[in-house]
Amino acid sequence: MNTEKILEFLGELKQNNTREWFSENKSRFEVVRSDFEAFINRLIPEVYKFDPGIGLVSARDCMFRIYKDIRFSKDKSPYKTNFGAFIAENGRKSVKAGYYVHLDSEESFLGGGMYMPSPDILRRVRQEIYFNAEALNRILEEKDFREIYGGIHDMEDKLKNPPRDYPVDFRYIELLKHKSYSVWHTLSPDALKSGTLLEDIACKFSAMAPFNAYLNHIFDL
């Protein structure tokens, strides 16, 4: 994947986010988008090796559209300025935990887990943590996981107080305060230029797999 060309296009799009500019540069978009799509199609089988639960998805199932929904947004710029793909069962529409690749001219990163799950799924995740917190804690303390992701990403909307119906003296009460159970790893410019980018991302996602498996266990109960 030619990340330099992809990020160059996305950076220019960020500076010229209009339908006129995009129309004039549509052929460039199609080239870099196809490059990203091919990369994701190569990455999916690598993820499947350690997480067959993602099923038989394709890059097109997983990639997000460049076109923004501006109906309810104050920002009326018509295009997203990043490429993103969520590898999970049912792709980008999945409600399950999965693996996310995000390319942006300002900051590219890997993510995963569950971002802003529905109230029902969030309730079930918290219930699983309450009754099986030790297993999650072991995953979070695993060396590779901590080195790559640090822990569950603290979103700005994390609860200040324990969620209702849980005892305040619960040993792992902080784990119950999250509204998202997601992780994050920034991709450095050197990492993006690496000839082993595919293998590096697959390796980092493999360290995330036990975390996703823990979250997705609620769908088997």
Backbone as CSV, one residue per row, in Angstrom:
resi,resn,N_x,N_y,N_z,CA_x,CA_y,CA_z,C_x,C_y,C_z
1,MET,0.849,-1.191,0.000,0.000,0.000,0.000,0.885,1.241,0.000
2,ASN,0.586,2.162,-0.907,1.351,3.406,-0.991,0.717,4.432,-0.052
3,THR,1.093,4.355,1.212,0.489,5.251,2.198,0.821,6.711,1.923
4,GLU,1.979,6.952,1.329,2.359,8.349,1.044,1.359,8.998,0.094
5,LYS,0.988,8.299,-0.958,0.022,8.860,-1.909,-1.365,8.991,-1.281
6,ILE,-1.737,8.011,-0.473,-3.048,8.066,0.190,-3.118,9.270,1.117
7,LEU,-2.105,9.451,1.951,-2.118,10.552,2.911,-1.986,11.898,2.208
8,GLU,-1.258,11.928,1.098,-1.160,13.167,0.319,-2.532,13.568,-0.202
9,PHE,-3.266,12.601,-0.745,-4.612,12.900,-1.239,-5.521,13.357,-0.106
10,LEU,-5.492,12.648,1.018,-6.370,13.001,2.137,-6.026,14.380,2.698
11,GLY,-4.736,14.710,2.724,-4.332,16.041,3.190,-4.843,17.137,2.279
12,GLU,-4.784,16.910,0.970,-5.296,17.904,0.028,-6.815,18.012,0.114
13,LEU,-7.461,16.875,0.330,-8.920,16.888,0.487,-9.311,17.690,1.717
14,LYS,-8.526,17.574,2.769,-8.816,18.324,4.001,-8.761,19.830,3.746
15,GLN,-7.871,20.244,2.845,-7.731,21.664,2.527,-8.717,22.133,1.454
16,ASN,-9.302,21.181,0.733,-10.183,21.534,-0.391,-11.436,20.667,-0.358
17,ASN,-12.157,20.716,0.751,-13.283,19.808,0.945,-14.538,20.368,0.278
18,THR,-14.521,20.323,-1.053,-15.662,20.794,-1.838,-15.988,19.772,-2.918
19,ARG,-17.213,19.800,-3.392,-17.611,18.881,-4.455,-16.858,19.173,-5.750
20,GLU,-16.558,20.453,-5.983,-15.855,20.825,-7.201,-14.449,20.223,-7.229
21,TRP,-13.716,20.388,-6.112,-12.340,19.849,-6.053,-12.373,18.329,-6.141
22,PHE,-13.294,17.717,-5.436,-13.355,16.256,-5.438,-13.669,15.730,-6.839
23,SER,-14.567,16.392,-7.539,-14.911,15.974,-8.899,-13.692,16.056,-9.805
24,GLU,-12.907,17.105,-9.656,-11.704,17.272,-10.474,-10.638,16.233,-10.145
25,ASN,-10.673,15.707,-8.926,-9.663,14.756,-8.478,-10.237,13.361,-8.252
26,LYS,-11.388,13.077,-8.875,-12.062,11.799,-8.663,-11.186,10.620,-9.088
27,SER,-10.452,10.785,-10.176,-9.606,9.680,-10.635,-8.506,9.374,-9.620
28,ARG,-7.950,10.396,-8.974,-6.945,10.180,-7.926,-7.564,9.442,-6.747
29,PHE,-8.777,9.851,-6.369,-9.477,9.191,-5.270,-9.658,7.713,-5.568
30,GLU,-10.082,7.391,-6.765,-10.336,6.000,-7.116,-9.063,5.160,-7.052
31,VAL,-7.927,5.752,-7.416,-6.652,5.030,-7.355,-6.258,4.735,-5.915
32,VAL,-6.291,5.758,-5.047,-5.849,5.546,-3.667,-6.859,4.703,-2.893
33,ARG,-8.135,4.865,-3.207,-9.138,4.040,-2.535,-8.959,2.571,-2.907
34,SER,-8.683,2.304,-4.168,-8.459,0.920,-4.610,-7.230,0.328,-3.932
35,ASP,-6.211,1.153,-3.731,-4.999,0.707,-3.047,-5.325,0.317,-1.603
36,PHE,-6.090,1.159,-0.913,-6.492,0.875,0.466,-7.366,-0.386,0.517
37,GLU,-8.272,-0.514,-0.432,-9.153,-1.678,-0.474,-8.350,-2.967,-0.653
38,ALA,-7.349,-2.932,-1.534,-6.517,-4.111,-1.756,-5.751,-4.478,-0.490
39,PHE,-5.290,-3.467,0.236,-4.566,-3.711,1.479,-5.472,-4.383,2.510
40,ILE,-6.690,-3.876,2.650,-7.628,-4.460,3.617,-7.985,-5.886,3.214
41,ASN,-8.129,-6.126,1.923,-8.416,-7.488,1.467,-7.259,-8.437,1.765
42,ARG,-6.057,-7.933,1.827,-4.906,-8.759,2.208,-4.835,-8.924,3.724
43,LEU,-5.292,-7.925,4.448,-5.230,-7.965,5.907,-6.282,-8.910,6.495
44,ILE,-7.453,-8.958,5.895,-8.555,-9.762,6.437,-8.162,-11.228,6.655
45,PRO,-7.527,-11.910,5.677,-7.151,-13.314,5.929,-6.143,-13.470,7.067
46,GLU,-5.304,-12.445,7.283,-4.356,-12.496,8.394,-5.100,-12.412,9.727
47,VAL,-6.123,-11.574,9.791,-6.932,-11.464,11.006,-7.722,-12.757,11.218
48,TYR,-8.212,-13.324,10.132,-9.005,-14.560,10.226,-8.209,-15.694,10.867
49,LYS,-6.887,-15.688,10.701,-6.048,-16.755,11.254,-6.180,-16.837,12.771
50,PHE,-6.294,-15.684,13.443,-6.405,-15.703,14.905,-7.797,-15.339,15.400
51,ASP,-8.690,-14.924,14.488,-10.065,-14.622,14.875,-11.013,-15.030,13.747
52,PRO,-11.277,-16.327,13.617,-12.187,-16.774,12.556,-13.617,-16.294,12.746
53,GLY,-13.917,-15.728,13.895,-15.247,-15.198,14.139,-15.619,-14.036,13.239
54,ILE,-14.633,-13.414,12.571,-14.956,-12.306,11.657,-15.705,-12.813,10.430
55,GLY,-15.607,-14.113,10.167,-16.323,-14.678,9.033,-15.707,-14.299,7.694
56,LEU,-16.483,-14.517,6.636,-15.995,-14.286,5.273,-16.402,-12.889,4.804
57,VAL,-15.733,-11.895,5.333,-16.021,-10.520,4.938,-15.006,-10.071,3.883
58,SER,-15.357,-9.036,3.151,-14.450,-8.433,2.173,-14.166,-7.000,2.589
59,ALA,-13.185,-6.404,1.939,-12.851,-5.015,2.241,-14.055,-4.101,2.031
60,ARG,-14.833,-4.370,1.008,-15.994,-3.509,0.734,-17.042,-3.604,1.831
61,ASP,-17.104,-4.743,2.506,-17.992,-4.863,3.664,-17.499,-3.997,4.823
62,CYS,-16.190,-3.827,4.894,-15.563,-3.224,6.075,-15.268,-1.735,5.940
63,MET,-15.089,-1.254,4.708,-14.662,0.130,4.499,-15.827,1.114,4.630
64,PHE,-15.517,2.265,5.208,-16.503,3.335,5.353,-16.478,4.236,4.116
65,ARG,-17.628,4.730,3.758,-17.736,5.621,2.605,-17.037,6.947,2.869
66,ILE,-16.555,7.576,1.821,-15.899,8.879,1.925,-16.932,9.999,2.065
67,TYR,-18.167,9.703,1.678,-19.206,10.731,1.672,-19.827,10.864,3.059
68,LYS,-19.949,12.086,3.532,-20.491,12.353,4.860,-22.008,12.507,4.816
69,ASP,-22.634,12.156,5.910,-24.057,12.455,6.110,-24.122,13.797,6.838
70,ILE,-24.467,14.836,6.120,-24.426,16.189,6.685,-25.801,16.702,7.110
71,ARG,-26.797,15.814,7.094,-28.165,16.263,7.388,-28.290,16.877,8.775
72,PHE,-27.606,16.305,9.760,-27.756,16.772,11.138,-26.435,17.320,11.687
73,SER,-25.555,17.730,10.800,-24.235,18.204,11.218,-24.077,19.689,10.941
74,LYS,-23.430,20.397,11.866,-23.122,21.813,11.638,-22.032,21.967,10.583
75,ASP,-21.145,20.971,10.513,-20.084,20.974,9.510,-20.653,20.421,8.206
76,LYS,-20.809,21.267,7.226,-21.441,20.870,5.972,-20.428,20.464,4.898
77,SER,-19.149,20.305,5.258,-18.186,19.815,4.276,-18.614,18.414,3.853
78,PRO,-18.604,18.132,2.556,-19.275,16.922,2.056,-18.503,15.609,2.195
79,TYR,-17.202,15.672,2.520,-16.414,14.444,2.494,-15.660,14.219,3.797
80,LYS,-15.534,12.963,4.170,-14.632,12.600,5.250,-13.204,12.773,4.747
81,THR,-12.285,13.031,5.639,-10.893,13.250,5.232,-9.999,12.137,5.765
82,ASN,-10.566,10.945,5.859,-9.803,9.780,6.286,-10.326,8.556,5.560
83,PHE,-9.518,7.507,5.579,-9.958,6.179,5.138,-10.053,5.297,6.372
84,GLY,-11.153,4.585,6.503,-11.323,3.708,7.652,-11.957,2.393,7.249
85,ALA,-11.583,1.327,7.967,-12.175,0.012,7.729,-12.293,-0.717,9.056
86,PHE,-13.459,-1.303,9.290,-13.730,-2.045,10.522,-13.901,-3.509,10.162
87,ILE,-12.922,-4.329,10.574,-12.921,-5.754,10.250,-13.600,-6.513,11.386
88,ALA,-14.770,-7.033,11.095,-15.562,-7.758,12.089,-16.638,-8.536,11.347
89,GLU,-17.329,-9.410,12.051,-18.465,-10.099,11.448,-19.480,-9.058,10.971
90,ASN,-19.858,-9.141,9.704,-20.753,-8.158,9.062,-20.074,-6.829,8.786
91,GLY,-18.758,-6.767,8.923,-18.024,-5.572,8.522,-18.368,-4.335,9.314
92,ARG,-18.417,-3.205,8.620,-18.598,-1.902,9.275,-19.945,-1.781,9.988
93,LYS,-20.904,-2.627,9.648,-22.228,-2.566,10.269,-22.323,-3.433,11.519
94,SER,-21.229,-4.074,11.884,-21.258,-5.022,12.989,-21.514,-4.340,14.328
95,VAL,-22.210,-5.047,15.201,-22.373,-4.587,16.589,-21.362,-5.275,17.493
96,LYS,-20.578,-6.184,16.910,-19.594,-6.914,17.693,-18.261,-6.166,17.737
97,ALA,-17.397,-6.608,18.640,-16.046,-6.057,18.717,-15.257,-6.478,17.485
98,GLY,-14.395,-5.595,16.998,-13.609,-5.892,15.811,-12.326,-5.094,15.779
99,TYR,-11.780,-4.942,14.562,-10.454,-4.362,14.363,-10.556,-3.212,13.365
100,TYR,-10.029,-2.058,13.728,-10.226,-0.848,12.931,-8.891,-0.286,12.451
101,VAL,-8.836,0.053,11.159,-7.678,0.725,10.561,-8.120,2.113,10.121
102,HIS,-7.357,3.132,10.509,-7.720,4.525,10.219,-6.507,5.247,9.650
103,LEU,-6.637,5.730,8.411,-5.578,6.518,7.786,-6.036,7.967,7.666
104,ASP,-5.187,8.879,8.126,-5.504,10.305,8.143,-4.202,11.069,7.961
105,SER,-4.250,12.183,7.269,-3.022,12.942,7.011,-2.433,13.538,8.281
106,GLU,-3.248,13.681,9.334,-2.746,14.240,10.589,-2.414,13.169,11.612
107,GLU,-3.248,12.131,11.733,-2.976,11.048,12.669,-3.638,9.767,12.183
108,SER,-2.823,8.750,11.968,-3.338,7.437,11.603,-3.223,6.522,12.811
109,PHE,-4.154,5.572,12.916,-4.117,4.720,14.103,-4.834,3.395,13.845
110,LEU,-4.574,2.468,14.753,-5.319,1.216,14.822,-6.249,1.299,16.020
111,GLY,-7.423,0.755,15.888,-8.357,0.729,17.004,-9.075,-0.602,17.028
112,GLY,-9.924,-0.761,18.000,-10.695,-1.990,18.063,-11.561,-2.051,19.290
113,GLY,-12.242,-3.170,19.451,-13.187,-3.320,20.541,-14.558,-2.841,20.121
114,MET,-15.288,-2.266,21.071,-16.635,-1.751,20.824,-16.660,-0.253,21.085
115,TYR,-17.051,0.515,20.070,-17.165,1.961,20.210,-18.637,2.342,20.335
116,MET,-18.991,2.937,21.469,-20.348,3.404,21.741,-21.402,2.341,21.414
117,PRO,-21.347,1.183,22.077,-22.358,0.148,21.841,-23.736,0.610,22.294
118,SER,-24.753,-0.048,21.806,-26.130,0.282,22.187,-26.315,0.058,23.689
119,PRO,-27.323,0.695,24.283,-27.542,0.521,25.727,-27.680,-0.935,26.137
120,ASP,-28.344,-1.753,25.326,-28.524,-3.156,25.689,-27.202,-3.911,25.674
121,ILE,-26.393,-3.689,24.634,-25.091,-4.357,24.567,-24.173,-3.857,25.667
122,LEU,-24.196,-2.568,25.938,-23.374,-2.022,27.022,-23.765,-2.642,28.358
123,ARG,-25.059,-2.807,28.583,-25.520,-3.427,29.824,-24.992,-4.851,29.947
124,ARG,-25.026,-5.587,28.840,-24.553,-6.972,28.858,-23.040,-7.052,29.064
125,VAL,-22.299,-6.129,28.473,-20.844,-6.102,28.680,-20.529,-5.823,30.147
126,ARG,-21.205,-4.848,30.723,-20.958,-4.525,32.141,-21.313,-5.703,33.043
127,GLN,-22.377,-6.385,32.711,-22.763,-7.547,33.502,-21.693,-8.640,33.422
128,GLU,-21.165,-8.854,32.229,-20.098,-9.846,32.053,-18.864,-9.445,32.859
129,ILE,-18.523,-8.167,32.836,-17.365,-7.695,33.603,-17.598,-7.886,35.094
130,TYR,-18.801,-7.590,35.535,-19.082,-7.702,36.971,-18.898,-9.133,37.464
131,PHE,-19.316,-10.090,36.652,-19.225,-11.495,37.077,-17.930,-12.176,36.642
132,ASN,-17.164,-11.534,35.763,-15.956,-12.179,35.238,-14.851,-11.148,35.002
133,ALA,-14.667,-10.277,35.979,-13.707,-9.181,35.831,-12.263,-9.664,35.815
134,GLU,-11.962,-10.712,36.561,-10.586,-11.198,36.636,-10.062,-11.585,35.248
135,ALA,-10.909,-12.220,34.448,-10.480,-12.627,33.113,-10.141,-11.411,32.253
136,LEU,-10.975,-10.377,32.315,-10.686,-9.161,31.558,-9.421,-8.499,32.072
137,ASN,-9.257,-8.452,33.368,-8.073,-7.817,33.932,-6.797,-8.528,33.487
138,ARG,-6.832,-9.851,33.393,-5.657,-10.595,32.922,-5.315,-10.212,31.484
139,ILE,-6.335,-10.028,30.660,-6.106,-9.617,29.274,-5.475,-8.228,29.233
140,LEU,-6.006,-7.314,30.029,-5.505,-5.937,30.035,-4.090,-5.847,30.569
141,GLU,-3.707,-6.786,31.420,-2.369,-6.769,32.012,-1.360,-7.567,31.196
142,GLU,-1.807,-8.227,30.135,-0.883,-9.008,29.314,0.155,-8.073,28.682
143,LYS,1.399,-8.492,28.659,2.523,-7.623,28.291,2.360,-6.983,26.914
144,ASP,2.116,-7.785,25.882,2.005,-7.234,24.534,0.830,-6.268,24.424
145,PHE,-0.284,-6.630,25.052,-1.459,-5.764,24.998,-1.153,-4.404,25.627
146,ARG,-0.522,-4.412,26.781,-0.224,-3.156,27.472,0.776,-2.317,26.688
147,GLU,1.775,-2.965,26.104,2.781,-2.218,25.355,2.190,-1.563,24.108
148,ILE,1.249,-2.246,23.479,0.669,-1.722,22.239,-0.468,-0.741,22.513
149,TYR,-1.375,-1.099,23.416,-2.607,-0.319,23.596,-2.696,0.430,24.920
150,GLY,-1.925,0.015,25.909,-1.936,0.710,27.185,-3.093,0.330,28.082
151,GLY,-4.235,0.054,27.510,-5.435,-0.262,28.278,-6.655,0.166,27.496
152,ILE,-7.799,0.111,28.126,-9.027,0.592,27.483,-8.915,2.097,27.306
153,HIS,-9.257,2.558,26.118,-9.122,3.983,25.811,-10.140,4.787,26.623
154,ASP,-9.673,5.750,27.384,-10.555,6.581,28.203,-11.211,7.647,27.338
155,MET,-12.459,7.406,26.988,-13.205,8.392,26.218,-13.634,9.543,27.135
156,GLU,-13.931,10.687,26.531,-14.310,11.857,27.315,-15.609,11.643,28.081
157,ASP,-16.449,10.754,27.604,-17.758,10.572,28.237,-17.773,9.419,29.230
158,LYS,-16.612,8.999,29.707,-16.572,7.961,30.734,-17.322,8.451,31.970
159,LEU,-18.085,7.568,32.576,-18.878,7.947,33.745,-17.987,8.420,34.881
160,LYS,-18.439,9.451,35.571,-17.708,9.914,36.754,-18.073,9.076,37.977
161,ASN,-19.278,8.569,38.004,-19.754,7.733,39.111,-20.044,6.330,38.618
162,PRO,-20.057,5.363,39.516,-20.361,3.985,39.109,-21.739,3.899,38.471
163,PRO,-21.906,3.017,37.496,-23.236,2.851,36.888,-24.228,2.340,37.920
164,ARG,-25.467,2.689,37.711,-26.527,2.291,38.632,-26.615,0.772,38.730
165,ASP,-26.963,0.301,39.901,-27.178,-1.125,40.182,-25.888,-1.906,40.443
166,TYR,-24.751,-1.197,40.521,-23.503,-1.882,40.854,-22.925,-1.294,42.142
167,PRO,-22.367,-2.134,43.005,-21.831,-1.644,44.279,-20.599,-0.758,44.072
168,VAL,-20.544,0.342,44.797,-19.437,1.285,44.629,-18.116,0.697,45.104
169,ASP,-18.166,-0.322,45.957,-16.932,-0.913,46.468,-16.468,-2.115,45.636
170,PHE,-17.073,-2.321,44.462,-16.626,-3.387,43.573,-15.172,-3.145,43.190
171,ARG,-14.351,-4.179,43.285,-12.898,-4.026,43.097,-12.540,-3.425,41.737
172,TYR,-13.291,-3.784,40.708,-12.977,-3.324,39.348,-14.016,-2.315,38.861
173,ILE,-14.456,-1.469,39.768,-15.519,-0.530,39.431,-15.143,0.380,38.265
174,GLU,-13.852,0.722,38.135,-13.432,1.606,37.042,-13.695,0.966,35.678
175,LEU,-13.625,-0.354,35.605,-13.900,-1.035,34.335,-15.362,-0.919,33.929
176,LEU,-16.226,-0.660,34.885,-17.649,-0.558,34.582,-18.069,0.847,34.154
177,LYS,-17.188,1.822,34.288,-17.542,3.210,34.011,-17.452,3.579,32.528
178,HIS,-16.851,2.721,31.723,-16.690,3.039,30.305,-18.023,2.962,29.570
179,LYS,-18.189,3.860,28.607,-19.320,3.771,27.687,-18.892,3.123,26.373
180,SER,-17.595,3.138,26.122,-17.004,2.420,25.000,-15.927,1.500,25.547
181,TYR,-15.833,0.316,24.980,-14.770,-0.611,25.345,-13.875,-0.771,24.117
182,SER,-13.047,0.245,23.925,-12.218,0.296,22.730,-10.762,0.550,23.103
183,VAL,-9.878,0.202,22.177,-8.440,0.417,22.368,-7.893,1.174,21.168
184,TRP,-6.663,1.693,21.318,-6.138,2.655,20.350,-4.626,2.525,20.299
185,HIS,-4.076,2.555,19.090,-2.619,2.567,18.910,-2.281,3.480,17.736
186,THR,-1.512,4.537,17.987,-1.126,5.481,16.938,-0.085,4.859,16.020
187,LEU,-0.273,5.040,14.725,0.701,4.584,13.736,1.644,5.728,13.398
188,SER,2.908,5.556,13.670,3.898,6.595,13.410,4.163,6.710,11.910
189,PRO,4.702,7.848,11.454,5.060,7.978,10.033,6.007,6.881,9.562
190,ASP,6.958,6.507,10.411,7.883,5.430,10.029,7.155,4.106,9.871
191,ALA,6.208,3.828,10.766,5.445,2.585,10.672,4.644,2.536,9.379
192,LEU,4.081,3.678,8.988,3.269,3.728,7.782,4.097,3.504,6.520
193,LYS,5.383,3.862,6.579,6.263,3.698,5.418,6.924,2.331,5.381
194,SER,6.757,1.573,6.444,7.451,0.286,6.563,6.998,-0.707,5.498
195,GLY,7.938,-1.480,5.007,7.606,-2.528,4.055,6.910,-3.711,4.695
196,THR,6.852,-3.701,6.020,6.191,-4.792,6.751,4.921,-4.301,7.441
197,LEU,4.311,-3.253,6.886,3.130,-2.660,7.526,2.021,-3.690,7.711
198,LEU,1.757,-4.499,6.714,0.689,-5.499,6.820,0.958,-6.457,7.971
199,GLU,2.177,-6.989,8.026,2.533,-7.932,9.076,2.503,-7.269,10.454
200,ASP,2.944,-6.007,10.509,2.962,-5.285,11.791,1.545,-5.065,12.322
201,ILE,0.630,-4.684,11.434,-0.755,-4.462,11.855,-1.386,-5.780,12.289
202,ALA,-1.154,-6.837,11.539,-1.712,-8.147,11.900,-1.207,-8.580,13.268
203,CYS,0.075,-8.337,13.545,0.653,-8.703,14.836,-0.005,-7.917,15.964
204,LYS,-0.210,-6.626,15.741,-0.838,-5.795,16.772,-2.298,-6.177,16.968
205,PHE,-2.971,-6.527,15.898,-4.354,-6.977,16.033,-4.436,-8.321,16.768
206,SER,-3.438,-9.171,16.578,-3.459,-10.464,17.275,-3.380,-10.264,18.781
207,ALA,-2.679,-9.209,19.226,-2.611,-8.898,20.655,-3.952,-8.392,21.172
208,MET,-4.787,-7.867,20.267,-6.117,-7.371,20.634,-7.159,-8.487,20.652
209,ALA,-6.878,-9.586,19.975,-7.878,-10.639,19.779,-8.498,-11.157,21.076
210,PRO,-7.725,-11.414,22.141,-8.365,-11.888,23.382,-9.335,-10.863,23.972
211,PHE,-9.029,-9.585,23.829,-9.913,-8.516,24.303,-11.233,-8.557,23.542
212,ASN,-11.155,-8.667,22.221,-12.371,-8.743,21.419,-13.159,-10.014,21.715
213,ALA,-12.444,-11.125,21.911,-13.122,-12.385,22.222,-13.888,-12.278,23.538
214,TYR,-13.286,-11.596,24.503,-13.963,-11.398,25.795,-15.265,-10.618,25.589
215,LEU,-15.197,-9.524,24.843,-16.392,-8.710,24.612,-17.444,-9.478,23.822
216,ASN,-17.008,-10.210,22.820,-17.964,-10.907,21.960,-18.572,-12.143,22.624
217,HIS,-18.022,-12.527,23.748,-18.571,-13.689,24.473,-20.018,-13.439,24.894
218,ILE,-20.400,-12.178,25.067,-21.773,-11.888,25.504,-22.797,-12.348,24.472
219,PHE,-22.395,-12.462,23.222,-23.333,-12.875,22.179,-23.540,-14.387,22.165
220,ASP,-22.737,-15.110,22.943,-22.865,-16.560,23.029,-23.649,-17.002,24.255
221,LEU,-23.982,-16.048,25.117,-24.653,-16.398,26.376,-26.147,-16.590,26.185
